[in-house]
Amino acid sequence: MNGIKYIREKSNFTKNALAERIGVTRQTITLWEQGVRKPGKEHLKWLCDFYGVEEKWFGDLSEEDMDILKEKKMYRHFDGDKEYFTFIPEIDGWAEISIPCGELDAMLDEKLASTMKKKKDFLKRVDDYLKYERPQNVSLFDKILVAERGMNDIECFLDLMGMKQKVGEEGDYLKIPFRYEIKTALYAMMVASGKCSIEEIKEANESDFKKDYGIRVDEDYLNELAEFMRKHWTDRRDGEIKRVTHYLESRKKKNTPTSM
């Protein structure tokens, strides 16, 4: 097996993409992978530096070599929207997701299938959210009102997440911390409402709290924010209950006939 071909395919590069990155033609990559020609010293050094492995892995590989290479971990990186994999564990101090080279294809297929199912379930939840919850005596006006309110809620969240692009103008590396600031605020509101605990959120969203992944959700900050929101929400909820109770009692009095 040709090492250049195997590593290129596992790293998620087409021949054209790798050729453009190195500064050669697609035909040159083909000749290297067919063993007709070998990379020069300069190009071989580039491959070693970019992928993070020794020269021997870019030649003809024996079955024993393949077994060893398949066990080597590859790490996910990004170049803009382009996802690719190398054997280099970190870029600019950010820990990356790692997968054994030989398991990469199966992992990506499994991940794609899982993501498509999650997307389908998610879209169903959105559709359900936009429907009127009470089936009896539903007017067309009620259906329209609920759908518009639901869309407004979702649009507000999308607008908030879209602010990452503006934050990224200060530095692209700030997008991820900003995303977790938003998630922390949402988690805090969930806790403040009393509908779930921090432990339940951590169990359902384990990766958000892993400190070895870099900047994620700060649990101390989440607790502090949840406590502040809890007080504000309790005051607002109690005030609303009091207002509605007073309104219903007033209507009841108006509708009660006076004795003659």
TORFI-658797 format. One line per field, with one value per atom (N, C-alpha, C): residue number from 1; residue in three letters; x, z, y. Coordinates in pm, whole numbers. Last residue first. Layout:
<rs>
num: c(NUM	...)
residu: c(Ala	...)
px: c(X	...)
pz: c(Z	...)
py: c(Y	...)
</rs>
This chain:
<rs>
num: c(260	260	260	259	259	259	258	258	258	257	257	257	256	256	256	255	255	255	254	254	254	253	253	253	252	252	252	251	251	251	250	250	250	249	249	249	248	248	248	247	247	247	246	246	246	245	245	245	244	244	244	243	243	243	242	242	242	241	241	241	240	240	240	239	239	239	238	238	238	237	237	237	236	236	236	235	235	235	234	234	234	233	233	233	232	232	232	231	231	231	230	230	230	229	229	229	228	228	228	227	227	227	226	226	226	225	225	225	224	224	224	223	223	223	222	222	222	221	221	221	220	220	220	219	219	219	218	218	218	217	217	217	216	216	216	215	215	215	214	214	214	213	213	213	212	212	212	211	211	211	210	210	210	209	209	209	208	208	208	207	207	207	206	206	206	205	205	205	204	204	204	203	203	203	202	202	202	201	201	201	200	200	200	199	199	199	198	198	198	197	197	197	196	196	196	195	195	195	194	194	194	193	193	193	192	192	192	191	191	191	190	190	190	189	189	189	188	188	188	187	187	187	186	186	186	185	185	185	184	184	184	183	183	183	182	182	182	181	181	181	180	180	180	179	179	179	178	178	178	177	177	177	176	176	176	175	175	175	174	174	174	173	173	173	172	172	172	171	171	171	170	170	170	169	169	169	168	168	168	167	167	167	166	166	166	165	165	165	164	164	164	163	163	163	162	162	162	161	161	161	160	160	160	159	159	159	158	158	158	157	157	157	156	156	156	155	155	155	154	154	154	153	153	153	152	152	152	151	151	151	150	150	150	149	149	149	148	148	148	147	147	147	146	146	146	145	145	145	144	144	144	143	143	143	142	142	142	141	141	141	140	140	140	139	139	139	138	138	138	137	137	137	136	136	136	135	135	135	134	134	134	133	133	133	132	132	132	131	131	131	130	130	130	129	129	129	128	128	128	127	127	127	126	126	126	125	125	125	124	124	124	123	123	123	122	122	122	121	121	121	120	120	120	119	119	119	118	118	118	117	117	117	116	116	116	115	115	115	114	114	114	113	113	113	112	112	112	111	111	111	110	110	110	109	109	109	108	108	108	107	107	107	106	106	106	105	105	105	104	104	104	103	103	103	102	102	102	101	101	101	100	100	100	99	99	99	98	98	98	97	97	97	96	96	96	95	95	95	94	94	94	93	93	93	92	92	92	91	91	91	90	90	90	89	89	89	88	88	88	87	87	87	86	86	86	85	85	85	84	84	84	83	83	83	82	82	82	81	81	81	80	80	80	79	79	79	78	78	78	77	77	77	76	76	76	75	75	75	74	74	74	73	73	73	72	72	72	71	71	71	70	70	70	69	69	69	68	68	68	67	67	67	66	66	66	65	65	65	64	64	64	63	63	63	62	62	62	61	61	61	60	60	60	59	59	59	58	58	58	57	57	57	56	56	56	55	55	55	54	54	54	53	53	53	52	52	52	51	51	51	50	50	50	49	49	49	48	48	48	47	47	47	46	46	46	45	45	45	44	44	44	43	43	43	42	42	42	41	41	41	40	40	40	39	39	39	38	38	38	37	37	37	36	36	36	35	35	35	34	34	34	33	33	33	32	32	32	31	31	31	30	30	30	29	29	29	28	28	28	27	27	27	26	26	26	25	25	25	24	24	24	23	23	23	22	22	22	21	21	21	20	20	20	19	19	19	18	18	18	17	17	17	16	16	16	15	15	15	14	14	14	13	13	13	12	12	12	11	11	11	10	10	10	9	9	9	8	8	8	7	7	7	6	6	6	5	5	5	4	4	4	3	3	3	2	2	2	1	1	1)
residu: c(Met	Met	Met	Ser	Ser	Ser	Thr	Thr	Thr	Pro	Pro	Pro	Thr	Thr	Thr	Asn	Asn	Asn	Lys	Lys	Lys	Lys	Lys	Lys	Lys	Lys	Lys	Arg	Arg	Arg	Ser	Ser	Ser	Glu	Glu	Glu	Leu	Leu	Leu	Tyr	Tyr	Tyr	His	His	His	Thr	Thr	Thr	Val	Val	Val	Arg	Arg	Arg	Lys	Lys	Lys	Ile	Ile	Ile	Glu	Glu	Glu	Gly	Gly	Gly	Asp	Asp	Asp	Arg	Arg	Arg	Arg	Arg	Arg	Asp	Asp	Asp	Thr	Thr	Thr	Trp	Trp	Trp	His	His	His	Lys	Lys	Lys	Arg	Arg	Arg	Met	Met	Met	Phe	Phe	Phe	Glu	Glu	Glu	Ala	Ala	Ala	Leu	Leu	Leu	Glu	Glu	Glu	Asn	Asn	Asn	Leu	Leu	Leu	Tyr	Tyr	Tyr	Asp	Asp	Asp	Glu	Glu	Glu	Asp	Asp	Asp	Val	Val	Val	Arg	Arg	Arg	Ile	Ile	Ile	Gly	Gly	Gly	Tyr	Tyr	Tyr	Asp	Asp	Asp	Lys	Lys	Lys	Lys	Lys	Lys	Phe	Phe	Phe	Asp	Asp	Asp	Ser	Ser	Ser	Glu	Glu	Glu	Asn	Asn	Asn	Ala	Ala	Ala	Glu	Glu	Glu	Lys	Lys	Lys	Ile	Ile	Ile	Glu	Glu	Glu	Glu	Glu	Glu	Ile	Ile	Ile	Ser	Ser	Ser	Cys	Cys	Cys	Lys	Lys	Lys	Gly	Gly	Gly	Ser	Ser	Ser	Ala	Ala	Ala	Val	Val	Val	Met	Met	Met	Met	Met	Met	Ala	Ala	Ala	Tyr	Tyr	Tyr	Leu	Leu	Leu	Ala	Ala	Ala	Thr	Thr	Thr	Lys	Lys	Lys	Ile	Ile	Ile	Glu	Glu	Glu	Tyr	Tyr	Tyr	Arg	Arg	Arg	Phe	Phe	Phe	Pro	Pro	Pro	Ile	Ile	Ile	Lys	Lys	Lys	Leu	Leu	Leu	Tyr	Tyr	Tyr	Asp	Asp	Asp	Gly	Gly	Gly	Glu	Glu	Glu	Glu	Glu	Glu	Gly	Gly	Gly	Val	Val	Val	Lys	Lys	Lys	Gln	Gln	Gln	Lys	Lys	Lys	Met	Met	Met	Gly	Gly	Gly	Met	Met	Met	Leu	Leu	Leu	Asp	Asp	Asp	Leu	Leu	Leu	Phe	Phe	Phe	Cys	Cys	Cys	Glu	Glu	Glu	Ile	Ile	Ile	Asp	Asp	Asp	Asn	Asn	Asn	Met	Met	Met	Gly	Gly	Gly	Arg	Arg	Arg	Glu	Glu	Glu	Ala	Ala	Ala	Val	Val	Val	Leu	Leu	Leu	Ile	Ile	Ile	Lys	Lys	Lys	Asp	Asp	Asp	Phe	Phe	Phe	Leu	Leu	Leu	Ser	Ser	Ser	Val	Val	Val	Asn	Asn	Asn	Gln	Gln	Gln	Pro	Pro	Pro	Arg	Arg	Arg	Glu	Glu	Glu	Tyr	Tyr	Tyr	Lys	Lys	Lys	Leu	Leu	Leu	Tyr	Tyr	Tyr	Asp	Asp	Asp	Asp	Asp	Asp	Val	Val	Val	Arg	Arg	Arg	Lys	Lys	Lys	Leu	Leu	Leu	Phe	Phe	Phe	Asp	Asp	Asp	Lys	Lys	Lys	Lys	Lys	Lys	Lys	Lys	Lys	Lys	Lys	Lys	Met	Met	Met	Thr	Thr	Thr	Ser	Ser	Ser	Ala	Ala	Ala	Leu	Leu	Leu	Lys	Lys	Lys	Glu	Glu	Glu	Asp	Asp	Asp	Leu	Leu	Leu	Met	Met	Met	Ala	Ala	Ala	Asp	Asp	Asp	Leu	Leu	Leu	Glu	Glu	Glu	Gly	Gly	Gly	Cys	Cys	Cys	Pro	Pro	Pro	Ile	Ile	Ile	Ser	Ser	Ser	Ile	Ile	Ile	Glu	Glu	Glu	Ala	Ala	Ala	Trp	Trp	Trp	Gly	Gly	Gly	Asp	Asp	Asp	Ile	Ile	Ile	Glu	Glu	Glu	Pro	Pro	Pro	Ile	Ile	Ile	Phe	Phe	Phe	Thr	Thr	Thr	Phe	Phe	Phe	Tyr	Tyr	Tyr	Glu	Glu	Glu	Lys	Lys	Lys	Asp	Asp	Asp	Gly	Gly	Gly	Asp	Asp	Asp	Phe	Phe	Phe	His	His	His	Arg	Arg	Arg	Tyr	Tyr	Tyr	Met	Met	Met	Lys	Lys	Lys	Lys	Lys	Lys	Glu	Glu	Glu	Lys	Lys	Lys	Leu	Leu	Leu	Ile	Ile	Ile	Asp	Asp	Asp	Met	Met	Met	Asp	Asp	Asp	Glu	Glu	Glu	Glu	Glu	Glu	Ser	Ser	Ser	Leu	Leu	Leu	Asp	Asp	Asp	Gly	Gly	Gly	Phe	Phe	Phe	Trp	Trp	Trp	Lys	Lys	Lys	Glu	Glu	Glu	Glu	Glu	Glu	Val	Val	Val	Gly	Gly	Gly	Tyr	Tyr	Tyr	Phe	Phe	Phe	Asp	Asp	Asp	Cys	Cys	Cys	Leu	Leu	Leu	Trp	Trp	Trp	Lys	Lys	Lys	Leu	Leu	Leu	His	His	His	Glu	Glu	Glu	Lys	Lys	Lys	Gly	Gly	Gly	Pro	Pro	Pro	Lys	Lys	Lys	Arg	Arg	Arg	Val	Val	Val	Gly	Gly	Gly	Gln	Gln	Gln	Glu	Glu	Glu	Trp	Trp	Trp	Leu	Leu	Leu	Thr	Thr	Thr	Ile	Ile	Ile	Thr	Thr	Thr	Gln	Gln	Gln	Arg	Arg	Arg	Thr	Thr	Thr	Val	Val	Val	Gly	Gly	Gly	Ile	Ile	Ile	Arg	Arg	Arg	Glu	Glu	Glu	Ala	Ala	Ala	Leu	Leu	Leu	Ala	Ala	Ala	Asn	Asn	Asn	Lys	Lys	Lys	Thr	Thr	Thr	Phe	Phe	Phe	Asn	Asn	Asn	Ser	Ser	Ser	Lys	Lys	Lys	Glu	Glu	Glu	Arg	Arg	Arg	Ile	Ile	Ile	Tyr	Tyr	Tyr	Lys	Lys	Lys	Ile	Ile	Ile	Gly	Gly	Gly	Asn	Asn	Asn	Met	Met	Met)
px: c(-8118	-8218	-8266	-7770	-7899	-7991	-7597	-7620	-7758	-7421	-7541	-7560	-7093	-7180	-7300	-6926	-7023	-7116	-6762	-6847	-6958	-6628	-6716	-6813	-6482	-6580	-6680	-6311	-6411	-6522	-6158	-6234	-6343	-6037	-6129	-6216	-5876	-5983	-6085	-5702	-5785	-5903	-5573	-5653	-5749	-5441	-5538	-5631	-5269	-5373	-5481	-5103	-5178	-5295	-4993	-5074	-5162	-4849	-4955	-5050	-4667	-4762	-4878	-4521	-4595	-4700	-4406	-4501	-4585	-4241	-4346	-4451	-4066	-4151	-4268	-3941	-4014	-4112	-3827	-3923	-4008	-3651	-3763	-3870	-3466	-3541	-3665	-3370	-3434	-3521	-3262	-3366	-3442	-3058	-3178	-3293	-2875	-2924	-3056	-2832	-2885	-2944	-2721	-2849	-2913	-2478	-2576	-2715	-2352	-2372	-2482	-2344	-2414	-2449	-2184	-2319	-2402	-1944	-2015	-2160	-1882	-1897	-1977	-1860	-1965	-1988	-1823	-1766	-1875	-1808	-1897	-1830	-1486	-1619	-1709	-1178	-1282	-1418	-1044	-1027	-1139	-1083	-1116	-1097	-1047	-931	-959	-1296	-1197	-1078	-1607	-1474	-1368	-1863	-1803	-1662	-1963	-1962	-1886	-1973	-1858	-1848	-2227	-2100	-1982	-2507	-2417	-2275	-2639	-2691	-2596	-2493	-2505	-2548	-2529	-2394	-2400	-2804	-2750	-2612	-2812	-2883	-2833	-2662	-2615	-2681	-2823	-2695	-2642	-3167	-3053	-2927	-3480	-3373	-3258	-3671	-3713	-3605	-3614	-3642	-3682	-3529	-3673	-3714	-3254	-3328	-3478	-3187	-3170	-3255	-3244	-3307	-3302	-3075	-3219	-3295	-2828	-2860	-3010	-2837	-2836	-2877	-2821	-2939	-2949	-2567	-2686	-2813	-2409	-2410	-2534	-2450	-2499	-2506	-2321	-2463	-2521	-2061	-2127	-2278	-2008	-2028	-2081	-1980	-2084	-2113	-1752	-1879	-1996	-1551	-1586	-1720	-1575	-1608	-1637	-1493	-1626	-1667	-1233	-1329	-1469	-1077	-1067	-1167	-1100	-1181	-1183	-1136	-1044	-1127	-1317	-1210	-1100	-1490	-1414	-1300	-1628	-1513	-1430	-1844	-1742	-1612	-1980	-1931	-1823	-2034	-1959	-1900	-2190	-2054	-1969	-2442	-2351	-2207	-2585	-2524	-2428	-2692	-2581	-2508	-2887	-2787	-2666	-3039	-2972	-2860	-3136	-3048	-2971	-3297	-3183	-3084	-3482	-3402	-3277	-3598	-3521	-3431	-3737	-3626	-3537	-3926	-3837	-3713	-4056	-3985	-3885	-4178	-4074	-3991	-4363	-4261	-4146	-4523	-4446	-4333	-4630	-4548	-4464	-4772	-4664	-4572	-4959	-4861	-4743	-5102	-5034	-4926	-5212	-5120	-5037	-5377	-5271	-5165	-5553	-5466	-5348	-5683	-5605	-5507	-5823	-5715	-5625	-5881	-5918	-5797	-5962	-5848	-5893	-6112	-6151	-6036	-5849	-5990	-6009	-5569	-5641	-5785	-5312	-5445	-5533	-5077	-5072	-5210	-5002	-5083	-5100	-4659	-4800	-4872	-4393	-4469	-4618	-4300	-4297	-4383	-4308	-4402	-4412	-4095	-4229	-4335	-3884	-3914	-4056	-3896	-3917	-3952	-3831	-3962	-3995	-3568	-3667	-3810	-3454	-3453	-3560	-3482	-3550	-3561	-3314	-3454	-3536	-3070	-3128	-3277	-3027	-3047	-3112	-2990	-3102	-3133	-2757	-2878	-3002	-2578	-2611	-2739	-2560	-2611	-2656	-2444	-2574	-2639	-2199	-2292	-2433	-2082	-2112	-2214	-2045	-2133	-2177	-1862	-1990	-2091	-1653	-1720	-1855	-1579	-1625	-1703	-1492	-1610	-1668	-1267	-1378	-1505	-1101	-1152	-1274	-966	-1109	-1178	-698	-771	-920	-624	-627	-712	-818	-718	-735	-883	-939	-826	-940	-850	-920	-1000	-1059	-968	-742	-832	-886	-663	-671	-775	-482	-617	-611	-228	-265	-404	-198	-214	-266	-297	-267	-296	-197	-246	-208	-112	-217	-271	-80	-33	-141	-159	-111	-58	-469	-325	-287	-759	-697	-547	-1003	-903	-836	-1258	-1218	-1114	-1306	-1249	-1204	-1379	-1484	-1433	-1068	-1195	-1303	-949	-893	-1014	-921	-1003	-920	-864	-832	-923	-834	-917	-874	-576	-642	-714	-512	-520	-607	-299	-414	-401	-214	-171	-293	-311	-325	-284	-240	-382	-407	37	-19	-167	58	109	44	-54	-111	-68	122	-18	-84	356	354	210	266	305	305	231	114	143	432	404	278	418	397	366	627	548	540	619	666	573	552	508	562	664	521	465	927	901	753	937	941	896	706	838	824	440	497	629	290	346	394	184	111	166	367	222	146	622	587	436	603	637	593	547	452	475	783	653	551	972	979	846	891	883	888	949	809	791	1231	1153	1007	1310	1338	1250	1039	1173	1189	847	859	1006	890	894	904	687	786	781	532	608	719	362	500	586	116	134	275	156	75	85	309	363	289	122	248	314	-73	-107	19	73	22	-9	106	223	183	-153	-85	37	-204	-276	-207	110	-10	-77	197	230	101	166	219	267	37	182	243	-226	-164	-11	-277	-282	-210	-262	-170	-162	-478	-343	-240	-689	-672	-530	-659	-651	-620	-698	-569	-552	-863	-864	-725	-838	-792	-811	-875	-987	-943	-688	-683	-792	-719	-762	-768	-606	-747	-800	-338	-418	-567	-261	-268	-353	-272	-348	-368	-98	-238	-322	145	90	-60	189	163	101	53	130	90	85	0	88)
pz: c(4562	4572	4716	4509	4570	4584	4198	4332	4383	4031	4041	4186	3927	4033	4048	3749	3694	3798	3912	3815	3763	4052	4125	4031	3844	3916	3990	3777	3680	3748	4013	3971	3874	4005	4115	4080	3778	3779	3889	3869	3751	3749	4084	4108	3992	3941	4046	4074	3783	3719	3819	3983	3889	3828	4112	4188	4096	3901	3965	4041	3860	3755	3811	4098	4059	3955	4086	4194	4161	3858	3859	3964	3948	3830	3827	4166	4184	4069	4032	4140	4164	3853	3800	3907	4034	3942	3890	4159	4238	4149	3937	4019	4099	3844	3762	3844	4055	4023	3944	4029	4154	4133	3773	3801	3927	3813	3721	3748	3987	4026	3942	3832	3961	4003	3617	3592	3721	3747	3686	3660	3810	3917	3867	3554	3646	3759	3244	3377	3480	2952	3048	3185	2806	2795	2895	2666	2728	2700	2667	2651	2721	2733	2596	2571	2998	2914	2766	3113	3119	3027	3009	3014	3005	2976	3105	3118	2735	2762	2890	2743	2678	2704	2870	2938	2877	2885	2800	2853	3068	2930	2833	3299	3252	3106	3328	3307	3250	3379	3260	3226	3623	3508	3377	3781	3763	3642	3783	3713	3685	3727	3812	3727	3607	3606	3691	3672	3590	3578	3795	3881	3805	3667	3659	3748	3699	3774	3775	3508	3651	3734	3275	3298	3445	3305	3307	3332	3278	3404	3416	3011	3117	3251	2894	2873	2979	2979	3014	2999	2859	3004	3050	2588	2644	2796	2569	2539	2603	2633	2716	2696	2423	2555	2657	2217	2208	2344	2306	2301	2295	2274	2408	2411	1983	2071	2213	1889	1858	1955	1926	2028	2006	1709	1825	1936	1538	1511	1629	1656	1655	1641	1599	1693	1694	1443	1378	1467	1611	1541	1468	1675	1778	1713	1437	1471	1578	1456	1341	1370	1681	1685	1571	1629	1677	1686	1581	1466	1505	1826	1782	1663	1811	1917	1879	1596	1589	1691	1704	1587	1570	1912	1944	1827	1758	1858	1893	1611	1540	1637	1813	1745	1673	1880	1982	1917	1633	1692	1798	1607	1511	1565	1819	1818	1725	1734	1859	1863	1501	1492	1617	1607	1510	1503	1770	1831	1738	1573	1682	1744	1413	1354	1463	1600	1533	1475	1668	1770	1706	1419	1478	1582	1396	1301	1354	1721	1608	1518	1885	1833	1711	2051	2030	1981	2146	2146	2127	2158	2035	2030	2258	2302	2180	2132	2220	2262	1798	1914	2001	1688	1684	1811	1715	1644	1636	1833	1911	1847	1627	1739	1819	1474	1417	1527	1653	1609	1555	1665	1787	1752	1402	1452	1578	1396	1312	1354	1573	1605	1526	1434	1563	1601	1216	1193	1321	1350	1273	1250	1451	1544	1474	1209	1295	1393	1119	1038	1121	1320	1304	1223	1277	1405	1393	1022	1043	1171	1082	985	1006	1262	1306	1213	1097	1214	1262	916	868	982	1092	1018	964	1183	1278	1207	950	1020	1116	896	800	868	1131	1090	998	1220	1255	1200	1158	1095	1120	1328	1182	1115	1613	1551	1400	1672	1632	1577	1870	1809	1783	1878	1885	1811	2023	1916	1940	2218	2212	2107	2120	2132	2119	2074	2211	2229	1798	1878	2018	1771	1691	1778	1848	1887	1783	1739	1841	1874	1413	1506	1609	1211	1330	1434	1079	1074	1200	886	995	972	829	786	909	703	811	756	605	565	687	670	678	645	793	753	774	858	783	721	1149	1054	986	1260	1252	1149	1455	1368	1377	1442	1515	1417	1474	1391	1463	1626	1636	1541	1497	1526	1529	1404	1548	1587	1139	1172	1319	1154	1113	1152	1221	1313	1284	997	1129	1230	800	798	934	865	872	880	808	946	966	535	620	765	426	440	526	204	339	337	32	23	161	197	94	82	410	280	164	640	626	492	646	607	582	748	603	563	1031	968	819	1085	1091	1012	1048	1179	1194	825	885	1020	780	779	852	792	882	892	588	726	825	364	406	552	355	375	426	301	430	460	45	147	286	-88	-76	32	-63	-15	8	-184	-42	16	-400	-373	-224	-410	-377	-357	-693	-548	-521	-945	-901	-750	-935	-1058	-1028	-729	-713	-835	-724	-805	-794	-574	-515	-594	-753	-623	-567	-960	-986	-856	-826	-881	-904	-776	-662	-709	-1041	-959	-841	-1116	-1182	-1102	-974	-937	-995	-911	-989	-936	-611	-726	-803	-361	-469	-586	-139	-149	-252	-193	-65	-72	-440	-425	-298	-369	-468	-456	-197	-144	-239	-376	-257	-201	-572	-609	-488	-419	-486	-521	-110	-247	-305	231	122	-11	470	410	308	570	619	560	435	575	627	190	197	340	270	208	222	363	458	401	121	240	336	-50	-86	39	92	59	30	108	228	199	-83	-87	29	0	0	0)
py: c(4071	4178	4193	4015	3973	4094	4023	4081	4041	3766	3853	3902	3779	3727	3820	3902	3808	3748	4051	4121	4031	3851	3943	4013	3737	3657	3744	3943	3899	3819	3953	4072	4033	3703	3734	3854	3734	3634	3660	3939	3960	3863	3814	3935	3959	3614	3578	3695	3767	3687	3648	3883	3967	3890	3662	3757	3840	3553	3474	3565	3762	3727	3645	3760	3881	3851	3509	3539	3662	3544	3443	3474	3748	3771	3672	3625	3751	3775	3406	3383	3508	3533	3457	3433	3648	3734	3661	3417	3522	3610	3281	3218	3323	3445	3429	3370	3409	3543	3534	3134	3188	3327	3116	3050	3105	3247	3304	3246	3066	3207	3272	2832	2834	2976	2923	2875	2878	2971	3084	3047	2708	2807	2927	2590	2547	2646	2710	2728	2699	2526	2588	2591	2579	2523	2596	2602	2684	2622	2268	2412	2486	2008	2045	2195	1967	1938	1967	2013	2121	2095	1945	1885	1993	2032	2059	1999	1952	2096	2131	1676	1737	1887	1623	1596	1671	1675	1754	1745	1518	1520	1591	1570	1432	1427	1844	1790	1649	1852	1919	1863	1719	1662	1723	1896	1758	1694	2120	2128	1988	2015	2051	2061	2154	2055	2106	2340	2226	2119	2576	2461	2336	2796	2768	2651	2780	2881	2855	2587	2557	2651	2729	2598	2560	2946	2970	2840	2816	2883	2908	2735	2633	2695	2990	2905	2796	3074	3153	3070	2876	2890	2965	2929	2803	2809	3178	3166	3040	3101	3202	3194	2931	2871	2973	3116	3013	2954	3251	3322	3224	3051	3101	3173	3033	2919	2966	3286	3234	3123	3365	3406	3347	3302	3212	3248	3514	3396	3301	3834	3720	3594	4024	4060	3953	3883	3991	4040	3717	3662	3766	3869	3850	3802	3835	3969	3962	3561	3611	3749	3538	3482	3537	3618	3722	3671	3390	3457	3569	3340	3255	3317	3543	3545	3461	3458	3588	3596	3220	3214	3346	3323	3238	3232	3465	3536	3455	3257	3359	3437	3123	3055	3155	3320	3264	3203	3352	3465	3418	3106	3144	3260	3126	3021	3056	3338	3350	3249	3221	3343	3363	3001	2979	3100	3135	3043	3020	3280	3349	3262	3077	3175	3242	2950	2875	2970	3158	3100	3026	3195	3305	3252	2960	2987	3097	2815	2899	2917	2528	2604	2684	2350	2490	2578	2129	2166	2317	2099	2063	2112	2299	2257	2227	2380	2264	2213	2456	2491	2368	2425	2389	2434	2469	2572	2541	2241	2364	2473	2057	2042	2171	2156	2153	2143	2110	2247	2254	1832	1912	2055	1770	1733	1812	1858	1927	1894	1668	1811	1886	1430	1446	1593	1491	1458	1478	1527	1638	1615	1273	1384	1502	1138	1101	1214	1263	1272	1237	1184	1326	1344	908	958	1104	907	844	896	1036	1094	1039	855	992	1058	636	625	762	746	693	686	811	918	871	555	656	766	434	379	481	599	587	539	563	694	684	349	354	479	381	272	273	598	613	506	674	586	587	1017	889	804	1312	1215	1083	1657	1525	1427	1868	1828	1688	2151	2005	1966	2427	2373	2222	2533	2501	2444	2557	2679	2649	2233	2352	2473	1897	2029	2134	1647	1653	1790	1533	1637	1663	1376	1306	1404	1512	1486	1409	1585	1511	1497	1851	1754	1693	2052	1963	1865	2382	2253	2174	2633	2531	2391	2711	2769	2665	2429	2541	2610	2225	2300	2408	1884	2027	2093	1590	1674	1820	1353	1460	1553	1004	1123	1225	766	856	974	448	585	677	211	237	379	208	211	243	176	306	318	-95	8	143	-213	-242	-136	-122	-79	-100	-259	-112	-61	-518	-484	-333	-499	-526	-491	-214	-357	-376	58	7	-142	278	155	93	601	509	389	752	801	717	661	637	687	746	607	580	1009	986	847	1042	1029	994	1289	1154	1150	1527	1494	1350	1648	1536	1492	1858	1883	1772	1743	1854	1872	1548	1510	1617	1708	1605	1564	1861	1926	1826	1664	1736	1804	1603	1500	1562	1837	1797	1689	1835	1950	1911	1593	1617	1729	1479	1531	1560	1175	1317	1356	956	980	1129	793	892	904	569	597	697	520	475	496	618	498	442	846	740	609	1001	962	840	1032	960	916	1186	1054	971	1420	1341	1198	1502	1469	1383	1562	1450	1405	1791	1669	1546	1966	1935	1808	2154	2069	2044	2266	2350	2267	2167	2148	2241	2249	2285	2272	2138	2283	2327	1866	1923	2075	1842	1823	1883	1895	1978	1965	1692	1834	1922	1462	1484	1632	1554	1502	1523	1466	1552	1481	1325	1397	1502	1158	1296	1385	922	926	1069	996	961	967	1040	1148	1118	790	902	1015	640	599	717	782	762	731	760	892	882	479	558	694	222	346	436	-120	0	124)
</rs>
